[in-house]
Amino acid sequence: MRWLHMARVLPSCPGTKKIIGSNEQDTRHTQEHYAEHEALDAIYGDGENFLKSAKIIYDKAKHLLLKPNKEGDTPLHCAARSGKHSMVSYLIDLAEGDKLELLRKENKNRETTLHEAVRVGNKDIVKLLLEKDSELASIPKDAASPLYLAIVLKQDSITEMIYSNSDKKKLSYSGKNGQNALHAAILRDEDLTKKLLECNKDLTTQRDENGSTPLHFAAAVTLGPFGSSVVCKEVLRADADALYQPDHAGLFPIHVAASVGALGNIHWFFFSETQ
């Protein structure tokens, strides 16, 4: 391997000090530099030779397993992003006592390795990660969660996998721009919307950065006859009080429904007031 060769040869070569500095600290720094690059090369493969390379590098520089690059990604982030199931599994096994720290480590985008697996749509890696850490989908609580990301990307089977294999009380429903998983589900999946409402009705009260509740989103859904939607009816049933909550522009859900011609949704809003 290139790094191992350089680590052996550089210190004894004529003129080495001119290249890597005049003291041992510089020598170690240069060796670590090669190790980091070699580590990145290793994790992008999935065959037996790549796994052996990862082990050799780990034995020489264990700290690199948890060390992030300039984007905050660990080697595990990179392996998952490349869809390398065997490498992901192997790196987790190497971590041993540091397994949870490695799995839950966030990059600069506040994303864990699970986010990377969701984004590339690799169900096998998602399953593996959830088996290794059943609470991994609970991170982060205040940024886009793996569940939210899966819904937005329309990764239906992965969404179901995350939802079914996580503790509903600890599962993170957080999304971008102040939204949550319910905001996203309303625009994409009727059945999932119902599941989220059954599991956590408190999601109906959360406003996004524009002050919109999930009912504002549901009011704009016009899939049924006369501009109505079962989604709107279900969200309204879960939290009728949201009907009287304006967004930051002063618009109520009924204003949103009127703006898109959702007469059926407007009917349900008036019907709700008479109950």
N, C-alpha and C positions, 0 to 999 in steps of 0.2 A: 504493500500500500504506500501511496506517495508520502503520507504524513509520517508513517513509521520509518520510512527510508530517510526522510529529511531529519527526523528527530535523532537518528543515529549518526548521520553524516555531518550535518552542519557544525556541531560544536568542534569537530576535529579537523575541519577543512581549513587550509591556509586562507587568510583574509576573512575568516568568519566574523571576526569582531567588527569589521567594517560594514558588514551586511546587517547583522542583528544587534549591534550595539556593543558596548564595552564591558558589560557585566552580566552576571547570571540571570538577573531579573529580566533583562531584555531577551535572553535566550529562551527563558520559559514563556515569555509573552509571544515570541515568534512561533514556538512549538504549539502553543494553544491556538494561535491563528490558523495554522495548518490543520490542527485537529478539528476546529470548528467547521472548516470547509469540507474536510473529509467526512465529518459527521453528516453534513447536509447531503453529500453525495450518496452516502449509505442509505439514508432513510427514504430516498426516492425509488429504491428498488424493493423487490418482494421475494426474490429467490434466496436459496440457501447461502450463496456467496455474500449477498447483501446482509443477511442476518449475521453471518460470521464476522463481517466487517464491523457491523454495529457493536458486536460483543467485544471485539478487539479494542475499538475506540473507547467503549465504556470502561473497560478494564484499565485503560491508560488515563482516562480523564472522566471520571464518574460525574463530575459537576456539570458536564455539558448536557446531560439528559434534561436538566431543569433550566438550563440557561437559555433565555430568549434571544432572538435576533433583533434587529433594529425595528421590526414591526411588532415585537412582543411575542412572536410565535416560538414555541418550543419545537424540538424535533418531532414530537407527537402531533402537533398541529399540522406540520408539513406532511407527515406520513398519511394522516387522515385526508388531507386535501388532495393528495395524490391517489387516494383510493387503495392504498396498500394494506390490506387486511392483516396479512401475516406480520408485517413490520409493526403495525399498530399494536397487535397482540404481544409481540416480542418486547417492544419498548416498555409496555406496561408491566410485564413480568420482570424486566430488569430493574424497574423502580422499587420493587419490594415494599419496604416500609414507607417509601415516599410516593406510593401509588396514588393516593387521594390528592396529594398536593399536585402531582403531575396532571392528573385528569381534570382537576378543577382550576388549573391555572388559566387566567384570562390574558388575551393579547391586548393590543392597544385599542382594538375595536370592541372590547369587553366581551369577547367570544372565547369559548372553550373549544376543545377538540370536537365535542358533540356538534357544535355549530358547523364545523367544517364538514363533518360526515353528512349532516342534513343538507348542506348546500350542494354537495356533489351527488346527493341522492343515493348514497351507498347504504342500503338497508342492513347489510351484514355487519358493517362497522358500527352503525347505530346500535344494533342489537348487542354487539360485543361490549360497547362502552356502557350501556345501561346494565348489563350483567355484572360488569366490574364495579360499577358505582350506581346503585339504584336511586341516588339522590342527585345525580348529575344534571338532570333537567330542571333542578330548582335554582340553577345559577345561569344568569344573574337575576336579581330581584328588581333591579331598577334600570334595565336596558333590554334590548331585544332578546327574548328567551328562545331556546331551541324550538319550543312548541309554536310560538308566534312565527318564527322563521319558516317552519315546515308548512304552516297554513298559508302564509303569503306566497311561498314557492309552489303551492299546490301539490306538495308531496303527501298525498293522501295516506298511503300505507305507512309512511314514516310518522305522520301525525298520529295515526292510530296506535302505532308502536310506542311512541313516547307517552301518549295519554294512558294507555293500558298498563304500562310497566312502571308507572311512577305513582308515588304517594300523592293523592289529590290535594292533601292539606299542605304539602311542601312544594308541589309543582309550581314553577314560575309561569305566570300568564302574561308577564310584562312584554311590552312591545315598543316600537319606536315612536317618537314624537308624542309621548304620553298615552299612546293607545295600549290596549291589551289584546289578548288572543280573541276575545269576543268581538271586538271591532273588526278584526280581520276575518273571522269565521262568518260573520253576517253577510259579507260580500261574496263568499265563496262556497259555503257548505251548510245547507239547512240542517242536516242530521247532526253535524258537529256542533252547530249553534245550540241545538236542543241539549246535547250532552253537557256542554259548558254551563248552560243555565241550570241544569239539574245538579251539577256539581258545585257551582259557586255563583250564586245569584248576586253577590256583591260586585261582580264584574260590571253589572249594569249601571252602577253609580259613578264609575270612573270616567273622567273627562280627558280628552286629548288636549294638545297644546292650543287648539282653537276653541276649546270649551265644549266640544261635541261629545255627547254620551253615545253609547251603542244604539240607543233608540233613534238618535239623529241619523245614524248610518242606516238602520233598518227602515226608516221612513222613506228612504230613497230607493229601496228595493221594490221593483215592480214586475215580479215574475208571473203573478197570477192574473185572473180576469179583472178588468176594470182598474188595472194598476194597483194590485194588492199583492201581499206576500204573507205566507205563513210565518216567515221569519219575523216580520214586524209584529204580527199578532202574538207570537211567543215571547218576544222581548217585552212587549207592553204588558203581557200577563205577569211576567216575572217582576216588573217594577213599574207600576202605573204612575208613580210619582215622577218618573223621568219625563212624563208628558209635559210637565210644568217647569222644566229646567231649560232656560235659554242658553245658547252658546255665547261666545264673546261678542258676536255681532248682534246679539239680541234676538236671534232666530230660535223659535221653538220647533220641535219635531214636526208639528203640523205645517209649519211654513216650508220645511224641507219637502214634505210630501206634496204640497201644493205646487212647488216649483218644478216638480218632475211629472205632474199630472197623475199622482198616485191616489185616485179617488177611493179605491178600496181601503187603502191605509187610513185615509181621512175618515172614512165611515167608521172604522174600528176605533179611531181616536174619539169621535163623538159618542159612539156606543159605550166606550169605557166611562165617559163622564156621567152617563145615566145610571151606571151600576152603583 
